[in-house]
């Protein structure tokens, strides 16, 4: 424990600084050379399809998995050696609800408070329950909570010890839109208090609420940066088609020269490509189909689909 | 498709799925073969209700041809194995108390002379009857063994002795449990069996339950060290063990009238170490098993030899050497010697210190293995 003082002295301005992280499970490479340099105090979105290595990367950062290769620091602590210190100063919310469903809400919170040796435990637990608006349900079993409430309880539990870094793994999967919005308000409150937050998600609207995003595909870091920068860097043009005939168009358009992708957004069809003229001529061929076309700025999802297509085949492995 | 074909198709779909799942669970698959093999070996070879080669000490105060004949006859009968011959009765008694010998045969000075005179001298066999079954066959045959042996010697001028019913009087002295009441042996032993079964089983779920429910990820992400998790998880069951011990001891006293000859504190010390040994072992199982089902199987795999090879159900001395070696590695074996020694024989600390030490070593090894096996990451 004598080397504890050293990282304290040189206060690193990076919350996460990992270089060339690789994780292999047997002969499968789940994470393949990921670099992340994340400044303190920001909210970053961690995106990528299922099986792209997001969870594995987060687990390596917080010391739950040992990296096969690569090195790095989390809050200035070595991710291979100093896992005890990392656990003390990070909060990690797992993708699957992993609190004890046969304990009550209060018992779960109390357990966490005891493990982190919080002073004035009873008061802290009361406050946490109050803030969660769960005081009247504190004696219910955690397993009886609905998905959204489970996530709120988990968030409260992993933030009670006021970690410097919050790692949230798909915290809003399977949560209704209103609860999702509330959840994000809380994340921004934590960020305002100075917490650094890395949150993985599949939702583009959530990604757009992040300062920066990191996009992972097939274990590799595909891109990172501000949402607007990523969209601009994609060099895409997008047309949006609406009308009765649009439902049957995607297959035809996908095969047209210059159409990199054709994807539905609600009832509308977005086609995107890097050559505006080719896109235009592709649309002109389908004019007769009773569809109204107009050019729109590409959104993040368009940019990602393009990135994925360029990065190679979508050979994701579903867990 | 006919209805029958439909039924067969659905049955075979489920049949194939079960086969695939069975193949995935290697440990279960292994246990399905290992347990029958173990039972065959244990019941077939290890267990013997007619124990031979029981260790005996001889307290003999004179050396004559007739005494030699008697002792040789005991050895060749196969039932007795004479491990010590001493003129000092205290030495032979100590061995009986510590359980190192099952019998002490005493031949007093002047035995031969009185035999020849036709006085029918007494020949004493003291038996450790704390386990009545173990000693009964050897005792029952002693008279016949001696008489047959003497018949060869009592010829010529001594032939007149052979005509009498028996030229000596065999006195059997069953020590520690003179009425040979089975409960006296079973009930204290049952304490060990109950503790082994329940405590190993409960703690073998300790980590596997966390793993199966997914809560292990949360537990590992929080600052708790392996030894802290282990101690925290097994401590509640020390209380369970205490309750079980209390119940069994009360029942032993008030219902079965089992005597309690030795000091209570010594028994409680033994129980405490034994409980910790079982809890540590159960926790070790829980770091090995991948599911609660596997944890149950490991427990059963351990429980079976504990029941059969410890001396609880069958006489320990009656087992072949290899089975006794396995038995020595089981905590129940040592606990049985402690609990029977203290309750029935009034053993003191020095009589059972080696058994205590064996339990402590077992516990330390189990804790060490658990710490080696405990995964600090999800790898």
Contacts between the chains, C-beta under 8 A, distances in Angstrom:
chain1	res1	chain2	res2	distance
A	59	B	378	6.3
A	62	B	221	6.3
A	63	B	377	7.2
A	64	B	217	6.8
A	64	B	220	5.7
A	64	B	221	6.0
A	64	B	377	5.6
A	64	B	378	5.2
A	65	B	377	5.4
A	65	B	378	5.6
A	65	B	379	5.8
A	66	B	377	5.6
A	66	B	379	5.8
A	83	B	376	7.4
A	84	B	223	6.3
A	84	B	225	7.7
A	87	B	221	6.3
A	87	B	222	6.3
A	87	B	223	4.6
A	88	B	223	5.2
A	92	B	221	4.4
A	94	B	214	7.6
A	94	B	217	4.9
A	94	B	218	6.1
A	94	B	221	7.3
A	96	B	214	5.2
A	96	B	217	7.7
A	97	B	214	7.8
A	98	B	213	7.9
A	98	B	214	4.9
A	98	B	215	5.0
A	98	B	216	7.7
A	98	B	217	4.8
A	98	B	218	4.0
A	99	B	215	6.9
A	99	B	218	6.2
A	100	B	213	7.9
A	100	B	215	5.7
A	101	B	213	7.4
A	112	B	222	7.0
A	115	B	222	5.0
A	115	B	223	6.4
A	115	B	224	5.9
A	116	B	222	7.4
A	116	B	223	6.9
